[in-house]
Amino acid sequence: MAVLAVVVVLVVTLTGSKAAEDARSVQDVADIAVDAAQDLDVDAGVDLLCEAPGASDRDQLESLIDEARDRAGTDDPDVDYEISDVEGDKSGSFRVHVTSDEQGLEDQELDFVVRVDVRGERSCIAGLQPE
């Protein structure tokens, strides 16, 4: 469970599929984060974070993603994300429930709350809290 948990939490905070600068609400951040996590593309949207991660954090994430891919035996592990309890407008929070039936990652679940703040005119991820 540790590999899935770390990868999912970090990927949700480090990636984006549509432009992070388009996030103007908590719901926008939730939608972008979940879309991004499906892709496991670290370089695509570091901008979704309120503050960019350091190089060592990115290197560690890449290593953890590779480990999860190895355990699942695929470059694109099947992971399900359920968003709930979206609160606030431009700032607030939302909950994410993560599961996977992928071999090597099966029977693992993760729940966490994502805190969203405003920087400039955009909403962004300010932090995560495991549940």
N, C-alpha and C positions, 0 to 999 in steps of 0.2 A: 504494500500500500504506500510505502514511503516514496517510491519512484513516481507513481501516478500522482500523488499529492503534490510533490515538489514541482513536477513538470507542469501540471495543470495550473497551479497557483502562479508560477512564474510566467507561463505562456499567456495566461489571461492578462497579466499586467504588462507584458512586454511586446505584445503584437497587435496588429490592426489590419483588417482587410479593406475597409473603406477608409477614407481619410479621417484621421483622428481630429484634425482641425475642424471637421464638420460636426463634432459632438457638441451639442448645445444644451443637453439635458442628461439627467441620470439615465433615462431610458435609452437615449442615443449611445451612451457609454456602454450600457449593458449589451445592447445589440451588437455594437462594434466588437466588444471584447469576446463575445461568444463566437461570432463569425471568425475572428482572428484565431482563437484557440483551436478551431477545427483545422486550420492550415499549418500550425506549428512553424510559422515563419517569423522568426525573431526580428529580422531586419525590416519587415514590412511596416511596423508601426510603433516604434519605441515612443512616438509622440503621444500615445494614449496615456502615458504616465504623466503626472504633474512634474516629476523630476526624472531625468534620464538616468538609467543605471550605469554603473562604471563598467569598464572593459572586463574586469575579473568576474563580475556578476553575469555578464553576457556569455563569457567563456564557460562558466559553470553551468549555465542554462543549456548551452549547446551540448555539453557533455551529458547532462541528465536526459535531454531529448533523445540523444543517440542511445543511451541505456534503455529507455522505455521502448524505442523502436526495436532494439535487439531482443528485449524480453517478449515483445508482441510478435516478432518475426515479420514485421511489415514496416514500411516507411510512413504509412498513414494509419495509425491505430484508430479503431472505432471507439470514440468516446462520446457520451451523451451529456449535454449541459442543459439544466433546467433553471431558468431565472424566475425568481419570485420576490415578493415584498419590496417592490420598487417604491422608494419613498423619496420625496423631494422633487424639486423642479430642476434648477441648474446645479444644485449641490444636494447631497443626501446619501443614500445607500441602496444596495440591492443584495439579495442572497443568490448564491449559485450552488446547485446540487449537481455533483459530477459522478457519473458511473461509467463502467466499461464492462462489456462482456467479452472483450478481446482476450484470446488465450495469452496467458502471462500477466494480464492486468485484470482478469475477472475477479468477481467478488470483492471489488474495492469501491469504496464510496468516499466522497469528500464533500463537505459542506463548509462554506465560508461566506462572510459578509464583505462586500467591496465598498469602501468609502469613496465618495466622489466629491471633489471640490471644484472651484472655478479658478482658472488662471487666464487672465486677459478676458477674452470673450468666449472661451471654450470650457467645457466641462472635461475633467480628467480624473484618472484614478490616483487617489492620495494614499491609499493603503488597503491592506487586507487583514481580516481577522478570522482565523479558523473557528469553526463552530463545533 
